[in-house]
Amino acid sequence: MSRPTTPTGALLLRLLLLVDLFSSAAGLRTWPVTVMVGGRSHKVAVSENEPVLAAVERAGLLPGCDCRRGSCLSCAARVVAGNPWALQCSSETALCPLGHEQGLVLLCSSFVVGDGLCIELDADGDAWDVQYNQRFSRGAGAALKDAAASRERPPVHYTRSDALGFLEPLFGGPPARSEDGSSGL
């Protein structure tokens, strides 16, 4: 094996060797993970104390990553198969709960703790779709969107009665009146 000529390469190699040395000395388990990239399957050994992103990079698969903290969605992957308890994911990431429900995880903040896991890389497009399209087209957001689409836009300068006529259907009826008869608007 040739030695790295750059100081950064030598430092990275030493760091990887130290991680391997400490994980085996501490008695940490290593789990086999099947990683799918472009339709091809790769087996990667992931120590239970390292993020999946680090192990996948060490294997040379090079998934996208911008922040390494869970603040972006570039390292998103889809869980294709495996036990529900085989992967521990941080809930303190940019990925919304709907993304987790659909099997998406951020590799930088996910740790393997069980056997039989299969993940598919390059799901950042799916994560963006869930985060910004699907999430806002459901529930109250969809009701507001439908109500706005079914009505004409109010004029730029409008009267109080115009505003009430536009807002009442959105909120399910006229505003509550106080004892003096005013609506509070």
N, C-alpha and C positions, 0 to 999 in steps of 0.2 A: 504494500500500500504506500503510495507516495504521500509525503507530508505536505500539508497546506502551506502555500508560500505567503499568504496574506496573514497579518496578525489577527484579523477578524475570523478567518477560517480556522486558525489554530485555536483561538479562544472558544469558538463554537464546538470544535471537536472535543476539547477538554471538558466543556460543560456537559456535552452528551455522555461522555464516559463517566463523569461524576454522577449524573442522574442514574445511569445504569448501575453503578457501583453501590450508591446509597439505597436504591430500591431493592436490590437483591440482598443487601446487608440487613435492611430493616424487616425483611420477611414479607414484603408486600406481594400481593398476587398479581400476576399478569394474565390478562384475558385475551383470547383470540377474537378478533372482530373482522367480519367480512365487510370490505369497503368496495362499493360499486362506483366506477368512474367510466362514463362513456360506454356502458354496456359490458365492461370488463370487470371481473371480480379479482380482488386482491385480499390476501390474509395479512392482517397487521396485529402485532402483539402490543397491547396497551396496558401499561401498569396502572393500578387503581389510584395512584396519587398524581397522575399527570392528566392534563386535559387531552381529549381525543385529538384536538388540533395538533398538538406537539407530536403525538405518535404518528399521525398520518403524514405530517411533514417529514419526520425522520424516515419514514418508509419511501419518501421521494414522490408522493402523490401530489403535493403542492395545491391544496385547496385555496380558494380565495380567502384573504383575511386582511382587514384594515386596522383594527383596533386592539384585538386580543383581550378585550375586557367585556364583551357582550353589549357594547354600545352601538354597534352597527349590525347589519344583517349579512355581511359579505361571506361569513363562514357557515351559513345555514346549510343543513343537511336534512335529509328525510330518513326517518327510521322505517326500514322496509320490513324487517322481521326481528323477532327477539322477545324475550320475556319483558314484561313491563318494569320489572325491578332491576333489569340489567344495566340501566343507564340512569345516573343521577344528574339532573340538570338544575342549574341555578334558576330561581324565579326572578332574580334581580337583573334581567337583561332587557334589551330593547324589543325582544320578540313578545308579542301579545299572547294572552292565554289561548285565544282562538288558534294561533299558530301551533302551540303545544298540542292542542286537541287534535289538530290535523297531522300530527306526527313529525313536526319540524323541530329541530334543535339547533342551537348554536354550538359549534364544535369547541370554541374557546372556553366555554363554561359548562362543558359536559364531561362527566367522569364515568368510566365503565366500572361497574361493581358486580357484574354477573356474566354468565356465559350465553352464547347463542345470539349475539347482536349482529345485525346486518344494516348498514347505513348506505345511503346514496348521496354522493357529494354533489355540489353545484346546484343546490336548491335555493339559492339566494333570490332568484326571480319569483319562485313560489312564495317565499317569505315576504317579499315586497307586495305581492298580490294580496296575500292574506292581511298583512299589516295595514295597507292603505286602501285597498279596493273592497274586499269582502267585509271587512270589519265595519266600514261606514255605510254599507248598503243594506244592513240588517237593522231590525228593531226600530227605535225612535228615529234614527237617521233616515231609514227608508220611508217612514211616515211623513217626515218633513219634506223629503225629496218628492214624494208623490203629491203631497198637497201643493207644493210650490209648482210642480209641473202642470197640475190641473188648473191653476189660476194664472191669470195674466199678472205680469209684474206691476206693482203699484207705480204711479207716476212719481217723478223725482220730487215734486212738491205736491203733497197730498194733505187732505184735511183729516181731522181726528176720526170722523166717521169712516173715511176710506181706510185708515189704519186699522180700526176695529173690525171692519168688514173683511180685511185680509187676515188678521190675526186670530179671530174667533174660531174658524175651522181648524186652525193648527193646534189650538189648545182645548178643543172640545166644547166650545160654547162661549157665551158672553162672560166677561169678567165679573167677579162677585161685587155686589154693590154694598157700600157702607150704609149706616143708618141715615146719613144726610142725603143719600141717593147718588153720590158720586161713585164713579167706577175706579178711582185711583189713578186714572191715566191723565 
